[in-house]
């Protein structure tokens, strides 16, 4: 207990409030129908995740300064406020930044791209990236009953390509949404949202936010498809080479060391392909999950037999995602296959090298034995040669003393021979032992 009689307070984790506030960091906009919105997503073509994110904020600040709007704090990942007569929402994500401009009322001509001129051309030209997605969202009031449904149907049929259009009731028939997910001649996607008079501004804003998220996450997910297609072509070539090498594990076609060198080269290339695509494939899976999550929260219901957004994605979007997952799984399987084959070949090469080393040691043993025998032979010849010269010297030295005894020179030499040979043999033996 402290002096006040209360239990001491626990210290807060240094990021407790930051984590709690993250749940409220990106509030939904409020939009009162009728209205429309412009959506723009900007992304660098390469290495977007590691870009200098300060450039995104600087680009936003350059726009805000033109309208005298307040700046976001340093390090901010979102901003919402007024610029002139309209409202702007900016968000910075891992790989891209988005701008959504909310405009009261409707344009005179549906999906008029001239509204994009509200964003200055020279400001757009200095963007720290390229457009990955842009969309026009039109929000109209919808009468209740069949009259309202007929009006929505007729407008959608006139605005969109019937072959591709997806149209659904949302949130227990509180609204109707439609799009053909095609880029129009002005370069934008188009979405139509019809809301009942009872739907409030907050709910309209949430639906528009979900629609823009579906579009950008769909586009970001599909970035993995070109990468998967490029990898698939190269993987087909590598698979043929790998099959030949794996099929020749016994070494019938080429030496094991040569096969191992080729296999290690293939394995290194596969690992490099896997490392360079891991982020893209992982991001694709995450974005795809967000697409389905955003569609699910709209609680779609069928409108006059038209395909739902979820059905459109199942027919057009999900096959691309399955292709990406298939290529990723195949790439991992090929890398594992090359690793296993490399281990087998490496073991075989080691066994062959050990056998070669064993044969080499046996050959060295034979050569050492021959050298020993040769050395012994040379030593024997050396004893004979040395004894020959030593005997001559000994006979010359001893003969004057043996001659008075009546011994001839030959007899004296014969008597000295065993003595000299034995002495030379013992001397050579002693020298050899001293060397060892």
Buried (B, 14 or more C-beta within 10 A) or exposed (E): EEEEEEEEEEEEEEEEEEEEEEEEEEEBBBBBBBBBBBBBBBBBEEEBEEBEBEBBBEBBEEBBEEEEBEEBEEEBBBBBBEBEEBBBBBBBBEBBBBBBBBBEEBBEEBBBBEBBEBBEEEEBEEBBBEBBBBBBBBBBBBBEEEEBBEBBBEBBEEBBEEEEBBBBBBBEBBBBBBBBBEEBEEEBBBBBBBBBEEBBBBBBBBBBBBBBBBBBBBBBBBBBBEBBEEBBEEBEEBBEBBEEBBEBBEBEEEEBBEBBEBBBEBBEBBBEBBEEBEBBBEBBBEBBEBBBEBBEEBEBEEBEEBBBBBBBBEEBBBEBBEBBBEBBEBBBEBBEBBBEBBEBBBEBBEEBEEEEEEEEEEEEEEEEEEEEEEEEEEBEEEBEEBBEEBBEEBBEEBBEEBEEEEBEEEEBBEEBBEEBBEBBBEEBEEEEEEEE
